[in-house]
């Protein structure tokens, strides 16, 4: 990846920085572009200073422009849309047009399409006020914002290493990471009036949901031979597993020392 985008990646992710930087090119640029594009729209969805109606409008317009884009679309695709929000939106969002062009041309359309689909669904959830009431609502939300990522990664494994994986297990991999994030960030989400727990669910219920998804993620890993795809997936899943265990034992999060040990174990 180009150096300026590596710096941007380093400021937006602790979990994915290491596995992305360990990936060989052109896979590194493909995954890096996808991660940053999705982080760009996620920053709109989660922005504490934007009203929900503005979030919905921005996300729908992002969807429209992405769906009209092609692999040769210009980096300034979103400049006019974001100009009124230059002092509000973070750098990663303002650079969305540049970030989608980081992906290699022969996989770029998949990155663009997945980002468009996610932005459209984020707009719908913004319209609903992120109200989840049932297990079905939770399944839909975790698919929209994470299961789609699992499916995109599987397309990248096919593109780069000709590896075929199960769609159900790929979705489970994404849902595992998202459900652990929901658990880890529940108090923080509550401060902005958002609760992703279905009605009547306690921590133990969401823990059970996350562990069920992790069983699918573990099966997903068994289909990945040792190589670039496996090396990318192993660390996020290990961090999710250890975070879930820590929460189960009453800890709020992993310490920096814990994280460094997990990284060392994954890449020894």
C-alpha positions in Angstrom: 0.0 0.0 0.0 1.1 3.6 -0.6 2.7 5.0 2.5 0.0 7.7 3.2 -2.7 5.0 3.3 -0.6 2.8 5.6 -0.4 5.8 8.0 -4.2 6.2 7.8 -4.7 2.5 8.5 -2.4 2.7 11.5 -4.6 5.5 13.0 -7.9 3.6 12.4 -7.2 0.0 13.4 -5.2 -1.9 16.0 -6.8 -5.3 15.2 -6.3 -5.3 11.4 -3.1 -3.3 11.0 -0.7 -6.2 11.6 -2.5 -8.8 9.4 -3.0 -6.3 6.5 0.7 -5.3 6.6 1.8 -8.9 6.7 -0.2 -9.8 3.6 1.7 -9.9 0.3 0.9 -7.6 -2.6 -1.5 -7.3 -4.4 -3.6 -8.8 -1.6 -2.4 -6.2 0.9 -3.7 -3.3 -1.2 -7.0 -5.2 -1.8 -7.7 -5.8 1.8 -6.3 -2.5 2.9 -8.6 -0.7 0.5 -11.6 -2.7 1.6 -11.0 -2.2 5.3 -10.5 1.6 4.9 -13.6 2.0 2.6 -15.7 0.2 5.2 -14.2 2.2 8.0 -15.0 5.3 6.1 -18.7 4.6 6.0 -18.7 3.2 9.5 -17.5 6.5 10.7 -20.6 8.1 9.2 -22.8 5.5 10.8 -21.3 5.9 14.3 -20.6 9.7 14.2 -21.8 11.1 17.5 -22.3 14.6 16.1 -24.5 13.9 13.1 -28.3 13.6 13.3 -29.7 10.3 12.1 -31.4 11.9 9.1 -28.1 13.4 7.9 -26.4 10.0 8.4 -29.1 8.4 6.3 -28.8 11.0 3.5 -25.0 10.8 3.4 -25.0 7.0 3.4 -27.6 6.8 0.7 -25.8 9.2 -1.5 -22.5 7.3 -0.9 -24.4 4.2 -2.1 -25.7 6.0 -5.2 -22.2 7.3 -6.2 -20.5 3.9 -5.5 -23.1 2.1 -7.6 -22.5 4.5 -10.5 -18.7 4.1 -10.1 -16.4 1.8 -12.0 -12.8 0.7 -11.6 -11.7 3.9 -13.4 -13.7 6.4 -11.4 -11.9 9.5 -10.2 -10.6 10.0 -6.7 -12.8 13.1 -6.3 -16.0 11.2 -6.6 -17.2 12.3 -3.1 -15.7 15.7 -2.9 -18.9 17.7 -3.5 -20.9 15.5 -1.1 -18.4 15.8 1.8 -17.4 19.4 1.3 -20.0 20.7 3.8 -18.8 18.2 6.3 -15.0 18.8 6.0 -14.7 19.9 9.6 -17.0 17.1 10.9 -16.1 13.9 9.2 -12.7 12.2 9.8 -10.0 11.9 7.2 -10.7 8.3 6.4 -14.2 9.2 5.3 -13.2 12.3 3.4 -10.7 10.2 1.4 -13.2 7.5 0.4 -12.8 8.2 -3.3 -9.0 7.8 -3.1 -9.3 4.7 -0.9 -11.4 2.7 -3.3 -8.8 3.2 -5.9 -6.1 1.6 -3.8 -7.6 -1.8 -4.6 -6.1 -3.6 -7.6 -8.4 -3.0 -10.7 -9.3 -6.7 -11.1 -10.8 -6.9 -7.5 -11.8 -3.2 -7.2 -15.4 -3.7 -8.4 -16.0 -6.2 -5.6 -14.7 -3.7 -3.0 -16.9 -1.0 -4.5 -20.0 -3.2 -4.6 -19.6 -4.5 -1.0 -19.1 -1.0 0.3 -22.2 0.3 -1.5 -24.3 -2.6 -0.2 -23.1 -1.9 3.4 -23.7 1.8 3.1 -27.2 1.2 1.9 -28.0 -1.1 4.8 -26.3 1.3 7.3 -28.7 4.0 6.0 -31.6 1.7 6.7 -30.4 1.0 10.2 -30.0 4.7 10.8 -33.6 5.2 9.7 -34.6 2.6 12.3 -32.5 4.2 15.0 -30.5 0.9 15.3 -33.4 -0.6 17.1 -32.9 -4.4 17.4 -35.7 -6.4 19.1 -35.3 -10.0 18.0 -32.6 -12.6 17.3 -33.6 -12.1 13.6 -32.8 -8.4 13.9 -29.4 -9.2 15.3 -28.7 -11.7 12.6 -29.7 -9.2 9.9 -27.6 -6.4 11.5 -24.5 -8.5 11.9 -24.8 -9.8 8.4 -25.2 -6.2 7.0 -22.1 -4.8 8.7 -19.8 -7.9 9.1 -21.2 -11.0 7.3 -20.8 -9.1 4.0 -17.1 -8.5 4.9 -16.6 -12.3 5.4 -18.1 -12.9 1.9 -15.8 -10.3 0.4 -12.8 -11.8 2.0 -13.7 -15.2 0.6 -13.9 -13.6 -2.9 -10.4 -12.2 -2.3 -9.1 -15.7 -1.3 -10.5 -17.1 -4.5 -9.0 -14.3 -6.5 -5.5 -14.4 -4.9 -5.0 -18.1 -4.0 -7.9 -19.9 -5.7 -9.3 -21.0 -2.3 -13.0 -21.8 -2.1 -14.8 -21.5 1.3 -18.3 -22.0 2.7 -20.5 -18.9 2.5 -22.2 -19.8 5.8 -18.8 -20.1 7.5 -17.5 -16.9 5.9 -20.5 -15.0 7.3 -19.9 -16.7 10.7 -16.4 -15.4 10.7 -17.6 -11.8 10.1 -20.4 -12.2 12.7 -17.9 -13.5 15.3 -15.8 -10.3 15.1 -18.9 -8.1 15.1 -20.7 -9.8 18.1 -17.5 -9.6 20.2 -17.3 -5.9 19.3 -20.9 -5.5 20.4 -20.0 -7.1 23.8 -16.8 -5.1 24.2 -18.4 -1.7 23.3 -21.8 -2.0 24.9 -21.2 0.7 27.6 -19.7 3.0 25.0 -22.6 2.4 22.6 -25.1 3.1 25.4 -23.6 6.6 25.9 -24.8 7.4 22.4 -28.2 5.7 22.9 -27.6 2.6 20.9 -28.1 -1.0 22.2 -27.5 -3.9 19.8 -28.8 -6.5 22.3 -32.3 -8.0 21.4 -35.1 -7.4 23.8 -34.6 -9.3 27.1 -31.0 -10.4 26.2 -28.3 -10.4 28.9 -24.6 -10.6 28.5 -24.8 -14.3 28.7 -27.1 -14.5 25.7 -24.8 -12.4 23.5 -21.9 -14.4 24.7 -23.7 -17.6 23.6 -24.4 -15.9 20.2 -20.8 -15.0 19.8 -19.6 -18.5 20.6 -22.1 -20.1 18.2 -20.7 -17.8 15.4 -17.2 -18.7 16.5 -17.8 -22.4 15.8 -18.6 -21.4 12.2 -15.4 -19.2 12.1 -13.3 -22.1 13.4 -14.6 -24.3 10.6 -13.9 -21.5 8.2 -10.3 -21.5 9.3 -9.9 -25.2 8.6 -10.7 -24.6 4.9 -7.8 -22.1 4.6 -4.5 -23.7 3.9 -1.4 -22.1 5.5 -0.7 -19.0 3.4 -1.7 -15.4 3.0 -5.4 -15.9 3.6 -4.9 -18.0 6.7 -2.3 -15.5 8.0 -4.8 -12.7 7.6 -7.6 -14.4 9.4 -5.8 -16.0 12.3 -5.1 -12.8 14.4 -8.5 -11.1 14.3 -10.2 -14.5 15.3 -7.6 -15.1 18.1 -8.2 -11.6 19.5 -11.9 -12.1 19.4 -11.6 -15.4 21.2 -9.4 -14.0 23.9 -11.6 -11.0 24.3 -14.6 -13.2 24.7 -12.8 -15.2 27.4 -11.7 -12.1 29.1 -15.2 -10.7 29.2 -16.4 -14.1 30.5 -13.9 -13.7 33.4 -15.0 -10.2 34.3 -12.3 -8.2 32.5 -13.4 -5.2 30.4 -10.8 -5.7 27.7 -7.5 -7.2 26.8 -4.4 -5.4 28.0 -1.7 -4.2 25.6 0.5 -7.0 26.9 -2.2 -9.5 26.3 -2.5 -8.3 22.7 1.2 -8.5 22.1 1.3 -12.0 23.4 -1.5 -13.1 21.0 0.2 -11.4 18.1 3.5 -13.3 18.9 1.6 -16.6 19.2 -0.2 -16.1 15.9 3.0 -15.3 13.9 5.7 -17.3 15.7 
